[in-house]
């Protein structure tokens, strides 16, 4: 992280807007609460994160396959999963400033846990007992309304042409894993997988969050990266511990996050069907918060969908002929939360010289949105521009590169530092044999993002150099 200074969320929000990582959605219309767009560099960073996760989860495991299920599913899917009846947050409104807040969050700050299965009456009983300790986060007053539960599913009138479509709505999916469960039988029947095996998916999910906050950490439209691993009931506990270890190592060994910024947090109050639940938390600018959940979900999900659909979702072992409903070990992470963690971990402010600081994103090289930037020393010298263009076109055939001739070289370095580009290549007069040192003809300056060291590399050796260093 930043040297000698705590990173604030404002630092990251400012950088993301300034350098094209994240934009407020519909900004020209005043924005749209808790919805954001990835800009040019954000789209590249998100793509690299997705690909890194997919490789680690699918390509590196022989018994895990991918899926891309539809955003819209039959409404009964959400009845079976419990979302229609129980996927809700308790909300109260400050009577003074009309700020709406989640009551469960207020109670947690007061040291009380509100179980998600509690009725409105039970939540209000807890709330009433703690009102003297709870103040409005905006105005500081103690005058809240009663708590009411609001369902988080986003309704749609897809396929409904009646005026009162809300009686039988379709829903935008509240999570991606249900698409995996309802395709369990299809995957078994169409591929050669056998229990134990996993199904992985990356896709959009939607939640009507009441108090969305903390930039892209909590959004109403977000992307999940989930893997559901189907196992024999007798091996579920052991498999669960194996996946806990694998997922933690993904962040330290593959994403390269600093170990001091990640930790485990065990759920003390489990939902009724879960046998174990731990979160991998990251130290964001606003404190340690959940990034990924690893859960032992028992056989609840397949059992529920079998019950509501009438389709047998049990599995018969081809070796022993044993028939059973598999248990599920789940790993689930939000792309935006991983994106924000990677961004926070990479964000660095460090001195250069006596009176200047630079902001640099020290991404792992495989995640950097741009791998190489190519500069001509001067933009008004055609021979420099032509040579730089030729080098750019050669390198761009293999890596995502950027050609930059705007401003002086120092400003270009600062700009590339702020988007996390690992290497900058500069074509100067020595490259053309027009400088004082004729031995440098045919070489360029390669500058390292992290150390700011500059070396001369032959043009003919550039591809080999980057092949060795961009790993």
Steps between C-alpha positions, in 0.01 A plus 500: 500500500592867507825567682460710811135581436168327541308455177162665504205399289509853358854431368375198308178658376693801369759284323233273350314796350812690392667206329199321355460202732149560636234758411168575673230355276279747310716784628378752241152453650621547856600140562304196610548391861727199559552428130841545338665449161848364435700743287767399246762399756245362745358275229849365431577445869165326553562277196843402632355419843227286343752309289732445796213365711370280216841347438557431870152357545423319172812444289715398799244240615418202281164443673359854486300619199358837403146626455330817382139487613231753413432809708126425483378173647159352574345685798468171690881485516489791744217348698697178541817683600317699765563837342136591443405435860818580690745706296443830677665773707342686793478875434425797725477870417628792705200724565726806518707481177314210326818295456421131453729252671519125546396412851716187512806719439397739778447208737837346413669829589317482835629147554183307412459253213167492314447163335369519142217260590358742759157645441435875493355473851813326634732751336300793640517347849881500473500845344283647777734359765798676342352829381668696780839389362428559130529830316444596138829477308411821313343743748579334834140505625321208670161498332467199276182351364416135557694248295339351190637217287556565129569223250825541306395320182466731200164443331436504125195475278677268256238302310212666689263723304239564767474831683545338840818311412634528855274211607703255291834670435815359354823594674848606409713237670607587854800266481664288232521170689135409444575469128763243592266294719222480243753387236653231722317219320577647154871510574498144637311370195699688235859477622730242651517650849455281806460599864708666633490775240437872478314746280637854472327809370561873460197719450286798596273501804257765620387606845274784604746611769346746742813675618758437230824671595880484496553561128496174300513280812120480519314546171152432372635345179814297556692201373552176688769238452374180656588133509272232640680174580283187526623231741394189686347595839769303686785703342341846519676615818845395375440647155383824657830543684694426182313773314554746783874449463489524119300821499727675750807400301337642185517848652853473638673289235311586180357849551795597717300685765697592811441244774447768762200627303300175495359286776237235579174579677273222624122541492370466854134476402447260210194484281304187583627287210871593519749276678793743487562850370819708494570825319829617358512865605715770344615820670332760282544873569189476721623196694493121474192382309389186320655437160427130449280248677585129526199299617394143568138517382409133570242352256251783545514651151457185292237370742297821473508508120408132481205567729369802309566368147407136554825393329732253673834675556672216683821342372572131450862397540597295190744289702306423818146560371436709812235768449514824696446876477845663482606759754638828371814692591468853367757769429347836410667835438385827348711621209468860614616413851803317362559792261492746792736280705750472213480877446547575872793261532670650194445867591828659607610855571875542520748789484708566190758765566473746788167670434300268278280197556384253242188284502562158352285189473736208558274234352627146447613516138242249379221723632629834369252652249786609272820299491730730298489867401710615203616863467685702240721746690350787301171496308615757243787289369355270229793260509456441876124456462540255212745280692281510815194407293680204348603373844149554636340302217740211551447481877124559477459178304583312821425730795252776574707810429446874484663757271545830686651821361300753704709735716858458613639160592483572873126567482451187294679296767270645769193418292612142439590460869144596594349233277756240611691438175803280587733621222553810288711494183648829373644554154760779500769637270749238623257236366540650152876535527470879512622542858849538638530133597492311172521165680137548612365497147218248466423502873220659703454601861284261704378645829371281785183622674585387852869587522502781239832355380579544129704267285587486130363202309556417135188537286562147372496368860187678622259213446730258679551748784127547557424131459735434790383790718124514440413176675 
